[in-house]
Amino acid sequence: MKRFLLFCLVLIPFSFCRSENNITSDSIPVPADSLAPLHGNWFQQLVRTGFQINDPRISYPRFPRFCLKVYNWGDRTFNSYDPAYVRSTGKNWKISVKSDNWNQSYRYVFSLFDQNNVSVRSRVSSDLGISLNFMAVGISYTRALDELFYGRKNKRNSLDFSFTCSRFSVELLSQQTEGGAYIDRYGDYENGKFLHMPFDGLSQSQTSVTAFYFFNHNRYSQSAAYAYSKYQLRSAGSWIGGFRWGHRRIVMDFSDLPDDMKEANPDFPLINTFNYNEYSLLGGYAHNFVLNRHFLYNITAMPCVGYRNSELHTDSRGRREMISANMIGRMSLTYNNRMLFCGIVAKFNGGFILNKNFSFFNSTQYATAIVGVRF
């Protein structure tokens, strides 16, 4: 029973990961009479073939064979490419090390014509992480280097899960950040000049799920630019449509500021908590530019419009339901050389919340360097 469950775990989640046009060891028919027979039960036979699931020598029981047929159907239906534009790397596994360099910005705007706003931004920090991918499924974990090596108060960890096939992609993100920020402006304190004042009263956590569909999925490969499991042979782009759900909690505690700063902006709440759920539709365009046989450049822009259910806990409690507006932007430069791949990825996520007294804008910027191997 345990072996059967393991087979299902290996097979079913990856049923949309492979392409009928991709030439791999599993997609090439193996003449049964040219190979030695396999001994043991079906799972032992599967292991001996290196998980070449379509090897005809494997004697599957009835239900695992049914699962295999579902796998092959999903492969043909959801993950086919035009071989003139996209082909497989021929490897199922990837492992990589990445360095995330990130910054978060928060701004309270009291009036479009008033420069005396409140601006907070996090310290530009670096995370170190590791990613493991099997076919279309990837998982990565990163941790703040400042916390690990220098004992600074800016704490951050991030867990990412992704599933990408030719037709669609799903991304799940869980992230927590605490401390390590600066106050750049605080109302009309010191005539609204740039302060660069250390601030440890910032913390935020978020969980989000983003799913999008590629309309030109036969010729455009998202995996080639961000998952490193395909090669884009000729330049191509695609319109994108999808949705995004996110839950986020942002806390800013200004209660420890000097008294003269508090008096400079007396109407501004000293403790601000934003706690909201967001449901958005997104649409945009992505394009892969093949520079040469080794280099691939991608640019993606996806505006989001949707519904946001928000609780703003300040000196008084309020709840608002509103239209949300956000922007997701990405760029990547990928280098491929046989088993080795390297990438530089830049990301921008930004949006705003409207309150009767002020507007709140927040954004996160990433610059990531990735080095990995396929096997």
N, C-alpha and C positions, 0 to 999 in steps of 0.2 A: 504493500500500500504506500509506504514512504517513497519507494522508487517511482511509482506511478504519479504521485503528487509532485515530485521533483521534475518529472518529465513535463507535466502541465505548466509548472512555473517557468521552465525554460522555454517551452514552445509557444504557449498561447500569448503572453504579453508581447512577443516579438513577431507576431504573425503578419505585421505590415512593414517589416523592416527591410525586406530584400526586394530586388528588382528582377523581373523575368529577363531583362536585357543585360543584367550584370553577370559576367562570367566568373563564377567562383567554384570552389571545390564541391559545394552542395548542388549547384545548378548543372553541372556536367554529368550526364548519365554515365554510370559505371557498369560495364558489362559484367554480369554476375559470373559467367564462366571463366573470366580472365583473372579472378581473384580467389584467394583461398577462402573457404567458408569460415564463418564466425561461430565461435562456441559461446556457451553461456546463455542467460536469458536475454530478453530484448534490450534491457537497459545496459547490461554489460556490453552487448554488441554495439549499442549507440556510443558508449564511452570509447570502445576500441577503434571506432571509425573517426574519432575526434569530433563527434557530434555532427557528422555529415548525415543529416536526418533523412535525405532521399537516397541513401545507399540501399540498393535493392536487396542486399544480403541480410538486412535487419528484419527479423521476424516479429513485427508488431502485433500485439493483441488487437481486438476489434476496436475498442474505444480509442487507444492511442493512434491507430491508423486513421480513424475518423478525424482526430485532432490534426493530424498531418495534412489531411485533405483540406481542412479549414485554413490551415497555415498557407498552403499553396494557393488557395483561392484568394486569401487576403493579399498575398504577395503580388499576384497578377492584377488584382483590382485596385489596390491602394498605393502601389509602389513601383509603377512602371515609368520608365524614362525613354526619351528619344535618344538612342545610342550615339547619334551624331553630336549631341549636346552634353550628355551626362553619362558617366560610367562609374562603376564601383571601384574602390581601391583594392578590392580582393581580400581585405582583412576585416574580421569581425570585432576584434578587440582594440581598444585604444586606452592609453594611460598618459596623463599629462600633468605637468606642474604649472601653476599659474600665479602671477603676481597681480593683485587688484590694487590699483591706486584710485582713491575715491575721495569725493568731497560732497557735502550736503549743504544746501543753502535754504534759509528761511527768512521771509521778509513780511512784516506787517506794514501795509500802506494805508494811512489814514485819509489821504486825499490824493487824487491824481496830480494836483498842483502843489502839493506840500512835500518838501524834501526831508522833513523831520520824521522819517519813518524809523522803525526798529528792525535792524538787520542782524541775523545770527548765521554763522556758517561754521561747519566743522573743520577741524584741522585736516589738511591734506595728508592722508595716511595710507599705509600700504598693508595689504593682507597677503598672506601666503596660503595657497590651497592646492589641493590635488583633485583630479577628475578621473573617473573611470567610466568607460563607455563599452557597451556590448551591443553591436548592431545599431539600432535606432535609439536605444535607451542610454541616458547619461545621468550621472550623479556626481556632484562636486561639493566640497566643504572647504571653507576658508576661515581663517582666524587672524585677528589683528596682530601684526608684528610688534607694534608698540607695547601692547599688553604682555606679550610673551617674553620679549627681550629687555624692555626698558621699564616695565612696571608702571607705565603711565595710566591715567584714569580712563582714557578713551578705549572702551571695550567694544568689540564688534565680532560677531560670527554670523556666517551665512551658509545656508544649505540650499542647493539648487537641484531640481530634478527636471529632466527634459525628455521628450519623446518626439522624434522628428522622422517623418517619412516623406514621400514625394508630394502627397496631397495636402498634408496638414502638419502642424507642430503644436505641441502643448508644453508649457513651461510652468513650473511651480517654484516659488521662491519663499523662503522663510528667513527672516533677518532681524537681528537685534543690535542696537547701537546705544552706547551710553558715554556721556562726557566728551572731553577733547574738543571743545568748541571755542569760538571767539565771538564777542559782541563787536560788530563793526560800527553800528550807530544805535543810539538809544534816544529817540525823540530829539529834543533841542538841547540835550546835554552837551556842553561845550560847543554851543552853536551848531550842533548837528555834524560835527566833524568826524572823520574816520578815526575810530578808537583802537581797534585791534586788541581788545581786552579779553584775557582768558575767562572762560565761562564753562563751569562743570554742571550746570543745571539742565542740560539737554539730554533727553533719552527718547528713543523711538523704537517701535517694533512694527513689523509688517508681515503679512502673509498674502500672497497673490497667486492667481491662476490666470494665465494668458493662453488663449488658443486662437490660431489663425489658419486660414485656408489659402492655398496658392492656386490662383486660377490658371496660370500657365505652368502647371506642375510637370508637364512633359519635357519642358526645355529649361526651366529654372530650378536650381537645387539650393535650398537653404542649408542643407547639410554640408555642401561643399564649402560654404563660407564660415559656418559657425560650429558644425559638428565634426568636420574633417573626415567624413566617411564616404564622400563622393568626390569625383573630379569633374569640374565644369570645363568642358572642352571648347565651347564657343560661347561668346557673350550672349546673355539673355536676361530678361526681366519678367516680373509678374506683378499684377495687381493682387492685393491682399485684403481679405475680409475676416473678421473674427470678433471675439468678445473678451472682456477682462473683468474678473472679480477680484477685489482687494479689500482687506481689512487693515487699518493702520491706526496706531495710537502714538501721538506725539505729545510730550510733556516738556514745558519750559518753565522753570522755576527761577524767577528773578528776585525772590525774597531776600537773598543774601547780598544784594547789591548795596553799595554805600548809600547812605541816606540822601546825599546831595543828588545822586542819580535818580533815586525814586522821586524826589521833589521836582526834578526837571520834567518829569512826565507823569503827573499825579493821577491822571484819569486812566492810565494803562494798567490792566490787571497784573498783579505780581506773579500769579500762577495761572498758566494757560495749558489746558489739556484738550487736544483734538482727538476725538475717538469716532471713526467713521467706517462705514461699509460703502463700497462703490461698485456699481454695475454699469459697464460701459461697452458700447459697440465701437469697434475700431476698423479703420480702412486706410489703405495706403499703397505704396508701391516700393518694390525692391528690385535692384538690378545687380547682376554679377558681370564685372568687366574682366575678361581674361586678358591679362597683360602679356603673358607668354606661357610656356608650358609649366613653369614653376610658380608664377605669381597670379593671385586672384584678388581683385578688389571688389568689395560690396558696399552699397549704400542703401539704407532702408529708412523710410519715414512713414509713421503711422499716427495720425491724429486720432484722438479718442473723444467721443461725446457720449454722455450717459447720465445716470441717476445716482446721486450721492445722498445717503442718509447719515447725517452728521450730528454728533453731540459736541457742543463747545462748552466746556466746564471752565468758567472764569470766576469772577466774584459772584456772578449769578449763573444759574444753570439754564441752558437753552438747547433746543433741538430744532434742526432745520432739515428740510428735504429740498434739494435743489438740483439744477442741472450742473453736471461737472464737465470740465474741459481739461484735457491733458494732451501731452505730446510724448511720443516714444520715437527716438531717433537712434540709429546704429550705423557704424562704419566698421569695416574690417579689412585687413590686408593679410592674406594667407600665403605662406610659402610651403610647397610640397616637394619632397625629394625622396622617392621610394618610401621607406618606412617612416622617415622623419617628417614632421610637420611643425611649423611655427606660425604664430598668429599675433597680430596686434589688433585689439578690439576697443572701440570707443562707443560708449552708450550715454544717452541722456533720457531721463524720465522727469517730467515736470507737470505741475498742475496747480490749481488754486481753489480756495474756499472763500466764499463771500459771507461777511457778517455785516449787520446794520451799521456798525461803528468803524469797521476796517475790512480790508481784504488781506488774505493770508496766502502767500505764494511759497511753494516749496519745490525744490528740484534736487536731483541726485545726478552727479556726473561720474563716469567710470572711465579709466584707461587701463586696459588689461594686456599683459604680455603672457603668451602661452607657448610652451615647448613640450612636445610629446612624441610618442612612437606608436605605430600600429603593429599588431601582431596577430 
